[in-house]
Amino acid sequence: MDSGFLVFIDTLESARFLMLNFGAFLKGLSLFNEVVMIV
């Protein structure tokens, strides 16, 4: 295996992790907005 390829895979994994976290964050944010709207 090429080391450049491993770095590429590692970057993809990190990006996927960030996207999942960001998605969860946005979901929490929209829930928070709905609660604020009710109040």
N, C-alpha and C positions, 0 to 999 in steps of 0.2 A: 504493500500500500504506500502511496505517495503521501508525504507529510502535509503537502498543500491541500490534498483531498481531505485529510483528517481535520485540518483547520476549518475548511469549508463546512464540513458536517457539524463541527462544534458551533460554528457561527449560526447555522440553520437551527440547531437545537436551542440556542440562546434566544434567537429571534422568535421561535415558536413559544418559548416560555414567556417572553415579554408580551407577546400578543395575547396569550391566555390571561395573564395578569391584568393587562389593559382592558380586556373584554369584561373581566370580573369587576374591575374598577368602574367601568362605564355603567354596568348593570346596577351596581350599588349606588352610583350617582343618580341614575334615573329613578330608582326606588326612593332615594332621599328627596328628590324633587317632587315626586308624587305625594309624599308625606307632608312636605311643606305646603303644597297646594291645598291639601285637605284642611290644614290648620290655617 
